[in-house]
Amino acid sequence: MPTIIAICPYCREGGVRAPESAVGASATCPRCRSNFTVVPSEGAPGWSTTLPPSPAQSTAPAPEPSPASVETPSNAETRGSAAWGHADTTEPSPVLGEYRSRSRPSSSLLPPPDSLPSASPPAEEEDPGRAPVEPAFVLALTSAILVGPAALATQLPYGRFVSLAVAAIGAFTGLLTLGAEGRARWLGAAGSGLHFLLILLVLLAPEWFRLDPQGAYRQPGFSGPVMLDHATQRRTPLEPQQWLDAAQVSWEYQDLRVTVTNAAIAPVELRGPQSTRRKTQEAYLHLTVQVTHVGMERLIDLSQWAVGEASGVTLREPSGKALAVAQWPPGWSVERGRPSRRLMPGLASHVHLLFAAPTASAGPLQLELAGAALGWPEETIRFRISPQNSLSPLGGLPASGGVIAPLPQPPGGGFAFPPAGR
């Protein structure tokens, strides 16, 4: 029966000789011990013609090779299993082994698997058209950008200190780039110069940023309190002991402004235990005073009348009679407005003051507020609530239960106590 040569497709060094009828059977490679399907190999090398013929092709005994020249395979490698359809196997071809040894290095020469280099992710390709960013230029750009925040910080609470800190950081960052070259050096020098200029202005000319050397806003051209006209927004210096028309002007000194926003005569609603409410039979004089922080820097501590207390405030009739501050039974209280003990820039404290009602024939009322409540013990704020200035449509203070018309709103808005009794 004719025989075929099938070469192992895995190692390409071992092969088997099998009958032609064994095509499709499974064989074991004597070289790599891999199982493969017996298929005739196309273009088998020349060594296949030197294989000993099978017993079916020749009855003559084949000459036994000498032990020194040919290595005889074991029975397990050369005898196929008829039960499992395995074909006979033969020794690998010396010709093919020599060819494979010339085409690739021997496995004994390869490094062990542990010593092989590990696969690393491919490095990102750099854009040849993009220049690398210089660290010095980043520092210089940071120094230049910080000029704006340092200037704006002067308008915040404690802005003097915040601005100086930001400017110092920006100036130091710019100085680090003076050893660089090109645009980084010039940009860093410009940033540092602007920061140093800002530091000098904050320390030596704080009025440019509405800052006072003592931390308060100093009005340009005025050394003392002024009156602010509601209609024209003009400021005029106050004379000693001068009374202000509450309907026309506000009192202002440095970063504080005081305005009488409303006056009315009406009963009072009391709040008692267990959330009970009761309206008084008697009428009282209601005054609403607004204290506004018009500066940009410091926190202002308020006390006495500025936080709704009865101390530091006096209200008199033209005859000199003082109107008593309203008193309530124990356990009862009234709405005191929205007072605040600490004022931040831009905020206001709204105080609701209550006095005994004046007589119907009384003329303009005189309100005195102690400056100690605002932090200036040497100052006294004086307002005149005059019926001639449209505070009352009756030409004089109304009788009990009447209402005095609200005052015009101060500039920048303000809280107006709603007229009671209507």
ABEGO torsion letter per residue (X at the ends): XBBBBBBBAAAGABBBBBBAAABGBBBBBAAAGBBBBBBBBBGBBAAAAABBBBAAABABBBBBBBAAABBBBBAAAABBBAAAGBBBBBBBBAAAAAAAAAABBBAAABBBAAABBBBBBBBBBBBAABBBBBAAAAAAAAAAAAAAAAAAAAABBGAAAAAAAAAAAAAAAAAAAAABBEAAAAAAAAAAAAAAAAAAAAAABAAAAGBBAAGBBBBBGBABBBBBBAAAGBBBBBBBGBBBBAAABBBBBEABBBBBABBBBBBBBBBBBGGBBBBBABBBBBBBBBBBBABAABBBBBBEAAAGBABGBBBBBAAGBBBBBBBBBBGBBBBAEBBBABBBBGBBBBBBBBBBBBBAABBBBBBBBBAAAAGBAABBBBBBBBAAAGABAAGBBBBBGBBBBBBBBBBGEEBBBBBBGX
